[in-house]
Every structure is written in C-alpha cells, then in structure tokens.
C-alpha cells in the first residue's frame, strides 16, 4: 500500500495525537525527534538543525549551531514575522537576500502553506511558528506512521465510525441541494436524493471548490496549488544514509521520505512543474541518486500522484475570503482544514474544525 502523499506531523499537533488515541492508532506512530536533516543539492552538502541543541534565541550567537551561511542579523527576520498583520505576505517581510531565506523561510513556508513565499500569508505562518518552534523543542518533534497513513489514520477512523453504526456511502457524490425559506430541504446525490426533516442539520466537509459547486453565490478562493508525490520503488534497507526524512534545498524535491521498499518525494506548490511530468521524474531521480550516492543508477519503477487542488493558494486575499463566509442556509455547517481562519490547511486544522462543531452541538 502506497499513500497518496506525505505529511509532517509535529508534536504541537495535539488534536491529531488526541484523535489517534480515540481511534486507537497512537501505537502505529513513530516519534523521530527534533533533529531536522537537510541536503543542499546545489552545494552537495548535508546539515542538520537539532532544535533541542539550538536554544533560540541564544543559539544564534554560536556559529556552529547556526544554519549554514547565516549570520546573526539574519535571525532578526523572526522578530519581523512576529510583527506582521493579516495583509502581509512572507515575501514582503523576508528578503531573498536574507541568509535564512533558502535554508529556512522558503522550505518552511512552502511546506506548511503549500504556497510560494511571494504570495503566502505571513499571518498564517506566524501562527504556526507561535505554536511550534517558538514554544520550544517539545512542540517541534516529528511524528510519522510506522507503515502508512492508511494504516495509522484512514482504516482506524473507518473502523471507529463503523463501530458507531454509521455507514459511509462512498462514490455517491452530492450533486446539488434544494433551498427553501433559507434552509436546505433536499440533498440530490448521484444515486438518488434525500428529503430533510425540519430539524435536520447538514454538514459540508469538502474543499472550497466543491462547496462553490453547490453554493455558487459564495465568494470563495478560486486559485489552488497542487502537490506532487513521486514514489520510486527501491530496496531501502541497506542505504548508508539512515535518515528517514530529509528536507531538500536548491532542488525540485522538497521532502524525501524513506519508506520500506521505496523513496517517497513530495513537491509542494508545484504549479509550474506538474505539466512537465516525464522531465520532472528524470530530474527528481537525479536528485535522489545524488542524495543517497546511488551513482545515477537507472530510474526504477515509479508512481506519480498529482493532487491538482491540494489546498487553496493561501494568500492574504484568499485568507480573508475564507473568514467572510456568510449567507449560508440556516441548517448548514461547513467544516474542513481550510475553514480554520487562524491556521493553514493541514490535517490538524481539519481535526480542529470537526472538534469545534462537535463542541457546539453537544
């Protein structure tokens, strides 16, 4: 079983960890600690950032602990991020000349927001930093599934739901709704319809593009960013490099995850890349070969998965649209990762949105 994609779960994601306990899958997770590994493809150099050893802000005065090619003044960018408002973009706050731009701000922004620095909401990025790195290493450790997200999240959640006598009707898409007197009275599906009682509540747990198909009068984000995941079949047991998660710099690849029997590569905000599929695969394999010293061996069997609308483009403008959702039917609630105004579209945000609704209904 190969997952569609990858996710970096941090120890700050308490709602995710709580959910895993509820669905009894917490023992299927592995804690990888706070030591982030990076490979600069251009410089052909490895380096790491151990957040337990790097005591911010004191670590910036120790050259050995600082991020390579950075100087003390570069770290004032963290203070600048703390002072942003909801209209600021990361690219307006952090200059490309900053020594941390390529090695920290760019990979962090693109990885968290799936949006390029020049467009990304600095307000959202600040909120993530406030919940993770600024709180210390105990909130910045990495969690991953032992085997797959399917086994750690999807199947346990489905089992939990089925044990509550709830039936999930897969492949039965909601096509439209009937609204009368400011209330949804009928749901029209691909396979039939459902009349609603006066006290029924409808919950939409779907991306903004799907919501707009049902409620076209809502002014929601229209532009989206894709995420590409490429899985290369390979015997990964005898690699000299034993790191399981590696951030890539100055490369097409963004993150490389070493799985049992394959390499899994994630590329976020890949708007310009997914059109050049064959060339991209060749370039990515070159990067993998260099990363693991595979001497440019022939590209193995691979599987490429492109999620064209992975998240909306998380700009200040679109972020404002998400907050201003109004004039929806009285018996409708909308949840999902994109609905959490103070945080980006992540697994943690999706769980928070569902949790908040449950608390309202109890």
BALOBA-1460 file (C-alpha; in Angstrom, 3 decimals):
// residues 362
<rec num="1" residu="x" x="0.000" y="0.000" z="0.000"/>
<rec num="2" residu="x" x="1.450" y="3.378" z="-1.095"/>
<rec num="3" residu="x" x="-0.025" y="6.536" z="0.430"/>
<rec num="4" residu="x" x="-1.172" y="9.305" z="-1.891"/>
<rec num="5" residu="x" x="1.221" y="11.700" z="-0.179"/>
<rec num="6" residu="x" x="3.180" y="12.595" z="2.919"/>
<rec num="7" residu="x" x="2.605" y="14.748" z="5.969"/>
<rec num="8" residu="x" x="4.931" y="16.215" z="8.581"/>
<rec num="9" residu="x" x="3.125" y="15.945" z="11.884"/>
<rec num="10" residu="x" x="4.701" y="17.894" z="14.750"/>
<rec num="11" residu="x" x="4.353" y="17.256" z="18.460"/>
<rec num="12" residu="x" x="2.452" y="20.569" z="18.691"/>
<rec num="13" residu="x" x="-0.393" y="18.923" z="16.748"/>
<rec num="14" residu="x" x="-2.187" y="17.843" z="19.922"/>
<rec num="15" residu="x" x="-5.557" y="17.386" z="18.240"/>
<rec num="16" residu="x" x="-4.085" y="14.934" z="15.747"/>
<rec num="17" residu="x" x="-2.427" y="12.953" z="18.538"/>
<rec num="18" residu="x" x="-5.657" y="13.017" z="20.538"/>
<rec num="19" residu="x" x="-7.611" y="11.692" z="17.543"/>
<rec num="20" residu="x" x="-5.134" y="8.832" z="17.125"/>
<rec num="21" residu="x" x="-5.749" y="7.845" z="20.754"/>
<rec num="22" residu="x" x="-9.518" y="7.949" z="20.214"/>
<rec num="23" residu="x" x="-9.353" y="5.690" z="17.147"/>
<rec num="24" residu="x" x="-6.705" y="3.538" z="18.870"/>
<rec num="25" residu="x" x="-3.932" y="4.082" z="16.339"/>
<rec num="26" residu="x" x="-1.453" y="6.023" z="18.500"/>
<rec num="27" residu="x" x="0.799" y="2.963" z="18.802"/>
<rec num="28" residu="x" x="1.165" y="2.969" z="14.996"/>
<rec num="29" residu="x" x="3.109" y="6.254" z="15.091"/>
<rec num="30" residu="x" x="6.867" y="6.753" z="15.405"/>
<rec num="31" residu="x" x="8.488" y="9.762" z="17.053"/>
<rec num="32" residu="x" x="11.544" y="10.910" z="15.078"/>
<rec num="33" residu="x" x="12.717" y="13.600" z="17.485"/>
<rec num="34" residu="x" x="13.654" y="17.219" z="16.844"/>
<rec num="35" residu="x" x="16.689" y="16.804" z="14.606"/>
<rec num="36" residu="x" x="15.745" y="18.050" z="11.124"/>
<rec num="37" residu="x" x="18.000" y="16.762" z="8.341"/>
<rec num="38" residu="x" x="18.673" y="18.749" z="5.154"/>
<rec num="39" residu="x" x="20.582" y="18.242" z="1.917"/>
<rec num="40" residu="x" x="21.638" y="21.190" z="-0.228"/>
<rec num="41" residu="x" x="21.560" y="19.759" z="-3.743"/>
<rec num="42" residu="x" x="23.457" y="22.690" z="-5.223"/>
<rec num="43" residu="x" x="26.278" y="22.563" z="-2.659"/>
<rec num="44" residu="x" x="26.095" y="18.741" z="-2.308"/>
<rec num="45" residu="x" x="26.216" y="19.147" z="1.465"/>
<rec num="46" residu="x" x="24.274" y="17.700" z="4.389"/>
<rec num="47" residu="x" x="23.453" y="19.661" z="7.502"/>
<rec num="48" residu="x" x="21.035" y="19.345" z="10.386"/>
<rec num="49" residu="x" x="19.114" y="21.548" z="12.779"/>
<rec num="50" residu="x" x="18.574" y="19.946" z="16.175"/>
<rec num="51" residu="x" x="16.049" y="22.086" z="17.981"/>
<rec num="52" residu="x" x="17.000" y="20.586" z="21.345"/>
<rec num="53" residu="x" x="20.564" y="21.810" z="20.939"/>
<rec num="54" residu="x" x="19.696" y="25.056" z="19.173"/>
<rec num="55" residu="x" x="18.296" y="27.126" z="22.035"/>
<rec num="56" residu="x" x="16.552" y="30.052" z="20.379"/>
<rec num="57" residu="x" x="17.490" y="32.869" z="20.628"/>
<rec num="58" residu="x" x="20.823" y="32.031" z="22.320"/>
<rec num="59" residu="x" x="21.818" y="29.545" z="19.617"/>
<rec num="60" residu="x" x="22.186" y="32.284" z="17.029"/>
<rec num="61" residu="x" x="25.330" y="33.500" z="18.794"/>
<rec num="62" residu="x" x="27.010" y="30.117" z="18.340"/>
<rec num="63" residu="x" x="28.256" y="29.819" z="14.768"/>
<rec num="64" residu="x" x="28.383" y="26.021" z="14.962"/>
<rec num="65" residu="x" x="24.701" y="25.872" z="15.878"/>
<rec num="66" residu="x" x="23.517" y="28.393" z="13.310"/>
<rec num="67" residu="x" x="22.061" y="27.339" z="9.976"/>
<rec num="68" residu="x" x="24.855" y="27.232" z="7.336"/>
<rec num="69" residu="x" x="25.675" y="30.512" z="5.561"/>
<rec num="70" residu="x" x="23.593" y="32.540" z="8.006"/>
<rec num="71" residu="x" x="24.709" y="35.410" z="10.191"/>
<rec num="72" residu="x" x="23.303" y="36.846" z="13.400"/>
<rec num="73" residu="x" x="21.470" y="39.680" z="11.653"/>
<rec num="74" residu="x" x="19.516" y="37.185" z="9.501"/>
<rec num="75" residu="x" x="17.712" y="35.932" z="12.607"/>
<rec num="76" residu="x" x="16.050" y="39.301" z="13.177"/>
<rec num="77" residu="x" x="13.643" y="38.087" z="10.472"/>
<rec num="78" residu="x" x="11.935" y="36.026" z="13.206"/>
<rec num="79" residu="x" x="11.106" y="39.255" z="15.031"/>
<rec num="80" residu="x" x="9.793" y="40.767" z="11.803"/>
<rec num="81" residu="x" x="7.455" y="37.797" z="11.327"/>
<rec num="82" residu="x" x="6.040" y="38.326" z="14.811"/>
<rec num="83" residu="x" x="5.030" y="41.876" z="13.875"/>
<rec num="84" residu="x" x="3.087" y="41.096" z="10.694"/>
<rec num="85" residu="x" x="-0.570" y="41.869" z="10.077"/>
<rec num="86" residu="x" x="-3.158" y="39.971" z="8.039"/>
<rec num="87" residu="x" x="-2.279" y="41.804" z="4.817"/>
<rec num="88" residu="x" x="1.424" y="40.933" z="4.806"/>
<rec num="89" residu="x" x="2.976" y="38.336" z="2.523"/>
<rec num="90" residu="x" x="6.061" y="36.377" z="3.578"/>
<rec num="91" residu="x" x="7.969" y="37.697" z="0.556"/>
<rec num="92" residu="x" x="7.295" y="41.268" z="1.685"/>
<rec num="93" residu="x" x="8.757" y="40.595" z="5.120"/>
<rec num="94" residu="x" x="11.688" y="38.294" z="4.339"/>
<rec num="95" residu="x" x="14.103" y="39.345" z="1.605"/>
<rec num="96" residu="x" x="15.631" y="36.744" z="-0.718"/>
<rec num="97" residu="x" x="18.988" y="38.216" z="0.314"/>
<rec num="98" residu="x" x="18.415" y="37.051" z="3.875"/>
<rec num="99" residu="x" x="20.781" y="34.170" z="4.694"/>
<rec num="100" residu="x" x="17.865" y="32.118" z="6.013"/>
<rec num="101" residu="x" x="15.589" y="32.578" z="3.017"/>
<rec num="102" residu="x" x="16.634" y="29.478" z="1.042"/>
<rec num="103" residu="x" x="17.550" y="27.313" z="4.021"/>
<rec num="104" residu="x" x="14.596" y="28.075" z="6.313"/>
<rec num="105" residu="x" x="11.914" y="30.556" z="5.261"/>
<rec num="106" residu="x" x="11.284" y="29.195" z="1.771"/>
<rec num="107" residu="x" x="11.097" y="25.460" z="2.651"/>
<rec num="108" residu="x" x="9.128" y="26.180" z="5.822"/>
<rec num="109" residu="x" x="6.606" y="28.435" z="4.068"/>
<rec num="110" residu="x" x="6.092" y="26.172" z="1.063"/>
<rec num="111" residu="x" x="5.939" y="23.067" z="3.254"/>
<rec num="112" residu="x" x="3.406" y="24.476" z="5.717"/>
<rec num="113" residu="x" x="1.234" y="26.656" z="3.469"/>
<rec num="114" residu="x" x="1.718" y="24.945" z="0.086"/>
<rec num="115" residu="x" x="2.146" y="28.488" z="-1.222"/>
<rec num="116" residu="x" x="5.180" y="30.329" z="-2.546"/>
<rec num="117" residu="x" x="6.822" y="32.948" z="-0.308"/>
<rec num="118" residu="x" x="5.948" y="35.833" z="-2.607"/>
<rec num="119" residu="x" x="2.243" y="35.015" z="-2.220"/>
<rec num="120" residu="x" x="1.950" y="33.320" z="1.176"/>
<rec num="121" residu="x" x="0.163" y="34.836" z="4.166"/>
<rec num="122" residu="x" x="2.745" y="35.875" z="6.755"/>
<rec num="123" residu="x" x="-0.033" y="35.948" z="9.361"/>
<rec num="124" residu="x" x="-0.733" y="32.218" z="8.933"/>
<rec num="125" residu="x" x="2.969" y="31.397" z="9.017"/>
<rec num="126" residu="x" x="3.428" y="33.413" z="12.205"/>
<rec num="127" residu="x" x="0.648" y="31.485" z="13.916"/>
<rec num="128" residu="x" x="2.291" y="28.170" z="13.052"/>
<rec num="129" residu="x" x="5.638" y="29.386" z="14.407"/>
<rec num="130" residu="x" x="3.936" y="30.539" z="17.607"/>
<rec num="131" residu="x" x="2.540" y="27.044" z="18.166"/>
<rec num="132" residu="x" x="5.724" y="25.137" z="17.269"/>
<rec num="133" residu="x" x="9.293" y="26.451" z="17.154"/>
<rec num="134" residu="x" x="8.695" y="29.456" z="19.391"/>
<rec num="135" residu="x" x="7.316" y="27.163" z="22.089"/>
<rec num="136" residu="x" x="10.457" y="25.057" z="22.117"/>
<rec num="137" residu="x" x="11.615" y="21.583" z="21.049"/>
<rec num="138" residu="x" x="8.830" y="19.759" z="22.896"/>
<rec num="139" residu="x" x="6.402" y="21.221" z="20.347"/>
<rec num="140" residu="x" x="8.587" y="20.686" z="17.278"/>
<rec num="141" residu="x" x="9.287" y="16.953" z="17.183"/>
<rec num="142" residu="x" x="8.334" y="14.915" z="14.120"/>
<rec num="143" residu="x" x="5.751" y="12.122" z="14.104"/>
<rec num="144" residu="x" x="5.318" y="9.660" z="11.248"/>
<rec num="145" residu="x" x="3.396" y="6.400" z="10.781"/>
<rec num="146" residu="x" x="5.352" y="3.164" z="11.227"/>
<rec num="147" residu="x" x="3.926" y="1.841" z="7.972"/>
<rec num="148" residu="x" x="1.483" y="4.155" z="6.182"/>
<rec num="149" residu="x" x="-1.109" y="6.850" z="6.737"/>
<rec num="150" residu="x" x="-3.700" y="4.388" z="5.519"/>
<rec num="151" residu="x" x="-2.918" y="2.125" z="8.494"/>
<rec num="152" residu="x" x="-2.442" y="4.934" z="11.011"/>
<rec num="153" residu="x" x="-5.349" y="7.197" z="10.119"/>
<rec num="154" residu="x" x="-7.727" y="6.097" z="7.356"/>
<rec num="155" residu="x" x="-8.520" y="2.487" z="8.265"/>
<rec num="156" residu="x" x="-8.648" y="3.073" z="12.058"/>
<rec num="157" residu="x" x="-11.001" y="6.039" z="11.504"/>
<rec num="158" residu="x" x="-13.246" y="3.983" z="9.212"/>
<rec num="159" residu="x" x="-13.316" y="1.165" z="11.780"/>
<rec num="160" residu="x" x="-14.181" y="3.601" z="14.582"/>
<rec num="161" residu="x" x="-17.025" y="5.082" z="12.546"/>
<rec num="162" residu="x" x="-18.434" y="1.695" z="11.559"/>
<rec num="163" residu="x" x="-18.451" y="0.626" z="15.221"/>
<rec num="164" residu="x" x="-20.784" y="3.573" z="15.877"/>
<rec num="165" residu="x" x="-23.247" y="2.120" z="13.321"/>
<rec num="166" residu="x" x="-22.532" y="4.890" z="10.843"/>
<rec num="167" residu="x" x="-22.475" y="3.951" z="7.184"/>
<rec num="168" residu="x" x="-20.241" y="5.852" z="4.753"/>
<rec num="169" residu="x" x="-21.740" y="5.839" z="1.274"/>
<rec num="170" residu="x" x="-18.636" y="6.103" z="-0.902"/>
<rec num="171" residu="x" x="-18.848" y="7.155" z="-4.555"/>
<rec num="172" residu="x" x="-22.225" y="8.802" z="-4.095"/>
<rec num="173" residu="x" x="-21.417" y="12.421" z="-4.854"/>
<rec num="174" residu="x" x="-23.633" y="15.285" z="-3.740"/>
<rec num="175" residu="x" x="-24.716" y="16.986" z="-6.978"/>
<rec num="176" residu="x" x="-26.979" y="19.790" z="-5.739"/>
<rec num="177" residu="x" x="-29.303" y="20.930" z="-2.962"/>
<rec num="178" residu="x" x="-32.749" y="22.473" z="-2.711"/>
<rec num="179" residu="x" x="-33.075" y="25.583" z="-0.565"/>
<rec num="180" residu="x" x="-36.438" y="26.844" z="0.669"/>
<rec num="181" residu="x" x="-37.011" y="29.593" z="3.222"/>
<rec num="182" residu="x" x="-33.253" y="29.826" z="3.911"/>
<rec num="183" residu="x" x="-32.999" y="26.135" z="4.785"/>
<rec num="184" residu="x" x="-31.791" y="23.082" z="2.876"/>
<rec num="185" residu="x" x="-34.808" y="20.856" z="2.265"/>
<rec num="186" residu="x" x="-33.364" y="18.269" z="-0.110"/>
<rec num="187" residu="x" x="-29.988" y="16.698" z="-0.966"/>
<rec num="188" residu="x" x="-29.615" y="15.437" z="-4.544"/>
<rec num="189" residu="x" x="-26.931" y="12.785" z="-4.919"/>
<rec num="190" residu="x" x="-25.548" y="10.899" z="-7.894"/>
<rec num="191" residu="x" x="-27.595" y="7.916" z="-6.729"/>
<rec num="192" residu="x" x="-30.897" y="9.295" z="-5.540"/>
<rec num="193" residu="x" x="-31.993" y="12.079" z="-3.186"/>
<rec num="194" residu="x" x="-32.755" y="12.691" z="0.499"/>
<rec num="195" residu="x" x="-35.620" y="14.811" z="1.830"/>
<rec num="196" residu="x" x="-34.733" y="16.575" z="5.070"/>
<rec num="197" residu="x" x="-36.799" y="16.987" z="8.204"/>
<rec num="198" residu="x" x="-37.195" y="20.429" z="9.693"/>
<rec num="199" residu="x" x="-34.711" y="19.715" z="12.498"/>
<rec num="200" residu="x" x="-32.046" y="18.008" z="10.347"/>
<rec num="201" residu="x" x="-28.556" y="19.513" z="10.173"/>
<rec num="202" residu="x" x="-26.365" y="19.345" z="7.059"/>
<rec num="203" residu="x" x="-22.584" y="19.361" z="7.398"/>
<rec num="204" residu="x" x="-20.353" y="20.034" z="4.394"/>
<rec num="205" residu="x" x="-16.856" y="18.586" z="4.900"/>
<rec num="206" residu="x" x="-15.442" y="19.393" z="1.500"/>
<rec num="207" residu="x" x="-12.875" y="21.710" z="-0.142"/>
<rec num="208" residu="x" x="-13.921" y="25.232" z="-1.185"/>
<rec num="209" residu="x" x="-14.042" y="24.297" z="-4.879"/>
<rec num="210" residu="x" x="-16.714" y="21.662" z="-4.145"/>
<rec num="211" residu="x" x="-18.613" y="23.991" z="-1.823"/>
<rec num="212" residu="x" x="-18.753" y="26.532" z="-4.641"/>
<rec num="213" residu="x" x="-20.303" y="23.956" z="-6.974"/>
<rec num="214" residu="x" x="-23.166" y="23.541" z="-4.523"/>
<rec num="215" residu="x" x="-23.302" y="27.176" z="-3.363"/>
<rec num="216" residu="x" x="-22.057" y="29.217" z="-6.358"/>
<rec num="217" residu="x" x="-23.061" y="32.517" z="-4.740"/>
<rec num="218" residu="x" x="-20.330" y="32.217" z="-2.091"/>
<rec num="219" residu="x" x="-17.191" y="34.239" z="-2.754"/>
<rec num="220" residu="x" x="-14.512" y="31.619" z="-2.033"/>
<rec num="221" residu="x" x="-10.900" y="31.204" z="-3.238"/>
<rec num="222" residu="x" x="-10.703" y="30.283" z="-6.897"/>
<rec num="223" residu="x" x="-6.980" y="29.561" z="-7.252"/>
<rec num="224" residu="x" x="-5.357" y="26.422" z="-5.925"/>
<rec num="225" residu="x" x="-1.893" y="24.919" z="-5.602"/>
<rec num="226" residu="x" x="-1.006" y="21.321" z="-6.439"/>
<rec num="227" residu="x" x="1.176" y="18.871" z="-4.543"/>
<rec num="228" residu="x" x="3.129" y="16.227" z="-6.430"/>
<rec num="229" residu="x" x="4.207" y="12.968" z="-4.827"/>
<rec num="230" residu="x" x="6.517" y="10.560" z="-6.640"/>
<rec num="231" residu="x" x="7.195" y="7.098" z="-5.237"/>
<rec num="232" residu="x" x="10.294" y="5.250" z="-6.548"/>
<rec num="233" residu="x" x="10.476" y="1.510" z="-5.923"/>
<rec num="234" residu="x" x="13.827" y="0.701" z="-4.281"/>
<rec num="235" residu="x" x="15.398" y="-1.613" z="-1.730"/>
<rec num="236" residu="x" x="15.922" y="0.920" z="1.056"/>
<rec num="237" residu="x" x="17.224" y="-1.471" z="3.719"/>
<rec num="238" residu="x" x="20.961" y="-1.086" z="3.037"/>
<rec num="239" residu="x" x="21.285" y="2.661" z="2.461"/>
<rec num="240" residu="x" x="24.332" y="4.319" z="4.010"/>
<rec num="241" residu="x" x="22.234" y="7.360" z="4.842"/>
<rec num="242" residu="x" x="19.931" y="6.127" z="7.625"/>
<rec num="243" residu="x" x="17.806" y="9.295" z="7.890"/>
<rec num="244" residu="x" x="14.126" y="8.662" z="7.185"/>
<rec num="245" residu="x" x="13.074" y="12.259" z="6.468"/>
<rec num="246" residu="x" x="15.267" y="14.740" z="4.601"/>
<rec num="247" residu="x" x="14.483" y="18.302" z="3.570"/>
<rec num="248" residu="x" x="15.842" y="19.230" z="0.157"/>
<rec num="249" residu="x" x="17.240" y="22.665" z="-0.694"/>
<rec num="250" residu="x" x="18.035" y="24.210" z="-4.095"/>
<rec num="251" residu="x" x="16.256" y="21.307" z="-5.799"/>
<rec num="252" residu="x" x="12.942" y="20.345" z="-7.362"/>
<rec num="253" residu="x" x="12.320" y="17.938" z="-4.472"/>
<rec num="254" residu="x" x="11.146" y="19.455" z="-1.208"/>
<rec num="255" residu="x" x="10.989" y="16.480" z="1.165"/>
<rec num="256" residu="x" x="12.204" y="12.903" z="0.787"/>
<rec num="257" residu="x" x="10.712" y="10.149" z="2.945"/>
<rec num="258" residu="x" x="12.463" y="6.789" z="3.077"/>
<rec num="259" residu="x" x="9.842" y="4.055" z="3.271"/>
<rec num="260" residu="x" x="10.040" y="0.283" z="3.353"/>
<rec num="261" residu="x" x="10.776" y="-0.566" z="-0.273"/>
<rec num="262" residu="x" x="10.533" y="2.864" z="-1.839"/>
<rec num="263" residu="x" x="11.533" y="6.531" z="-1.759"/>
<rec num="264" residu="x" x="8.657" y="8.986" z="-1.475"/>
<rec num="265" residu="x" x="9.261" y="12.529" z="-2.728"/>
<rec num="266" residu="x" x="6.951" y="15.483" z="-2.043"/>
<rec num="267" residu="x" x="6.892" y="18.714" z="-4.057"/>
<rec num="268" residu="x" x="4.555" y="21.437" z="-2.789"/>
<rec num="269" residu="x" x="3.148" y="24.459" z="-4.636"/>
<rec num="270" residu="x" x="4.157" y="22.691" z="-7.841"/>
<rec num="271" residu="x" x="2.110" y="24.838" z="-10.227"/>
<rec num="272" residu="x" x="4.857" y="25.163" z="-12.847"/>
<rec num="273" residu="x" x="6.117" y="21.587" z="-12.583"/>
<rec num="274" residu="x" x="3.212" y="19.173" z="-12.947"/>
<rec num="275" residu="x" x="2.864" y="19.986" z="-16.663"/>
<rec num="276" residu="x" x="6.341" y="18.536" z="-17.350"/>
<rec num="277" residu="x" x="5.783" y="15.083" z="-15.927"/>
<rec num="278" residu="x" x="8.406" y="12.960" z="-17.715"/>
<rec num="279" residu="x" x="11.189" y="15.520" z="-17.426"/>
<rec num="280" residu="x" x="10.360" y="16.107" z="-13.780"/>
<rec num="281" residu="x" x="10.624" y="12.408" z="-12.911"/>
<rec num="282" residu="x" x="14.074" y="12.244" z="-14.504"/>
<rec num="283" residu="x" x="15.253" y="15.343" z="-12.603"/>
<rec num="284" residu="x" x="13.873" y="14.077" z="-9.300"/>
<rec num="285" residu="x" x="15.596" y="10.714" z="-9.713"/>
<rec num="286" residu="x" x="18.900" y="12.535" z="-10.329"/>
<rec num="287" residu="x" x="18.409" y="14.318" z="-7.007"/>
<rec num="288" residu="x" x="17.594" y="11.064" z="-5.215"/>
<rec num="289" residu="x" x="20.650" y="9.395" z="-6.759"/>
<rec num="290" residu="x" x="22.907" y="12.180" z="-5.519"/>
<rec num="291" residu="x" x="21.271" y="12.271" z="-2.104"/>
<rec num="292" residu="x" x="21.830" y="8.555" z="-1.462"/>
<rec num="293" residu="x" x="25.002" y="8.125" z="-3.551"/>
<rec num="294" residu="x" x="23.335" y="5.757" z="-5.991"/>
<rec num="295" residu="x" x="25.717" y="6.723" z="-8.835"/>
<rec num="296" residu="x" x="22.906" y="7.792" z="-11.151"/>
<rec num="297" residu="x" x="21.532" y="4.290" z="-11.449"/>
<rec num="298" residu="x" x="18.692" y="3.782" z="-13.908"/>
<rec num="299" residu="x" x="15.377" y="5.240" z="-12.797"/>
<rec num="300" residu="x" x="13.350" y="2.411" z="-11.217"/>
<rec num="301" residu="x" x="9.622" y="1.812" z="-11.404"/>
<rec num="302" residu="x" x="7.694" y="4.769" z="-10.063"/>
<rec num="303" residu="x" x="4.242" y="6.036" z="-9.291"/>
<rec num="304" residu="x" x="3.389" y="9.717" z="-9.586"/>
<rec num="305" residu="x" x="0.349" y="11.193" z="-7.849"/>
<rec num="306" residu="x" x="-0.683" y="14.780" z="-8.568"/>
<rec num="307" residu="x" x="-3.269" y="16.456" z="-6.395"/>
<rec num="308" residu="x" x="-4.108" y="19.460" z="-8.530"/>
<rec num="309" residu="x" x="-6.166" y="21.224" z="-5.867"/>
<rec num="310" residu="x" x="-4.305" y="20.157" z="-2.733"/>
<rec num="311" residu="x" x="-5.013" y="23.481" z="-0.981"/>
<rec num="312" residu="x" x="-6.247" y="26.887" z="-1.953"/>
<rec num="313" residu="x" x="-3.497" y="29.427" z="-2.617"/>
<rec num="314" residu="x" x="-3.071" y="30.701" z="0.943"/>
<rec num="315" residu="x" x="-2.571" y="34.392" z="0.220"/>
<rec num="316" residu="x" x="-3.811" y="37.276" z="2.411"/>
<rec num="317" residu="x" x="-6.601" y="37.941" z="-0.100"/>
<rec num="318" residu="x" x="-7.856" y="34.346" z="-0.148"/>
<rec num="319" residu="x" x="-7.417" y="34.059" z="3.605"/>
<rec num="320" residu="x" x="-9.814" y="36.998" z="4.008"/>
<rec num="321" residu="x" x="-12.386" y="35.316" z="1.740"/>
<rec num="322" residu="x" x="-12.310" y="32.190" z="3.902"/>
<rec num="323" residu="x" x="-13.137" y="34.190" z="7.019"/>
<rec num="324" residu="x" x="-16.031" y="36.023" z="5.430"/>
<rec num="325" residu="x" x="-18.265" y="33.029" z="4.696"/>
<rec num="326" residu="x" x="-21.804" y="34.197" z="5.302"/>
<rec num="327" residu="x" x="-25.368" y="33.963" z="3.988"/>
<rec num="328" residu="x" x="-25.441" y="30.173" z="4.032"/>
<rec num="329" residu="x" x="-28.623" y="28.186" z="4.804"/>
<rec num="330" residu="x" x="-29.568" y="28.111" z="8.489"/>
<rec num="331" residu="x" x="-29.287" y="24.333" z="8.782"/>
<rec num="332" residu="x" x="-25.850" y="24.115" z="7.150"/>
<rec num="333" residu="x" x="-22.411" y="23.925" z="8.777"/>
<rec num="334" residu="x" x="-19.175" y="23.951" z="6.780"/>
<rec num="335" residu="x" x="-16.041" y="22.287" z="8.158"/>
<rec num="336" residu="x" x="-12.644" y="21.340" z="6.757"/>
<rec num="337" residu="x" x="-8.968" y="22.235" z="7.012"/>
<rec num="338" residu="x" x="-9.485" y="25.465" z="5.036"/>
<rec num="339" residu="x" x="-12.184" y="26.819" z="7.391"/>
<rec num="340" residu="x" x="-9.839" y="27.453" z="10.344"/>
<rec num="341" residu="x" x="-9.079" y="31.136" z="9.919"/>
<rec num="342" residu="x" x="-6.035" y="31.282" z="12.194"/>
<rec num="343" residu="x" x="-4.234" y="28.264" z="10.767"/>
<rec num="344" residu="x" x="-3.281" y="26.892" z="7.337"/>
<rec num="345" residu="x" x="-4.895" y="23.942" z="5.574"/>
<rec num="346" residu="x" x="-3.432" y="20.930" z="7.393"/>
<rec num="347" residu="x" x="-4.593" y="17.678" z="8.995"/>
<rec num="348" residu="x" x="-4.519" y="19.420" z="12.369"/>
<rec num="349" residu="x" x="-6.815" y="22.185" z="11.101"/>
<rec num="350" residu="x" x="-9.294" y="19.693" z="9.678"/>
<rec num="351" residu="x" x="-9.492" y="17.917" z="13.030"/>
<rec num="352" residu="x" x="-9.920" y="21.216" z="14.890"/>
<rec num="353" residu="x" x="-12.817" y="22.201" z="12.610"/>
<rec num="354" residu="x" x="-14.661" y="18.956" z="13.279"/>
<rec num="355" residu="x" x="-13.927" y="19.128" z="17.001"/>
<rec num="356" residu="x" x="-15.280" y="22.688" z="17.264"/>
<rec num="357" residu="x" x="-18.507" y="21.686" z="15.557"/>
<rec num="358" residu="x" x="-18.957" y="18.714" z="17.892"/>
<rec num="359" residu="x" x="-18.482" y="21.009" z="20.878"/>
<rec num="360" residu="x" x="-21.159" y="23.358" z="19.511"/>
<rec num="361" residu="x" x="-23.633" y="20.526" z="19.051"/>
<rec num="362" residu="x" x="-23.173" y="18.843" z="22.421"/>
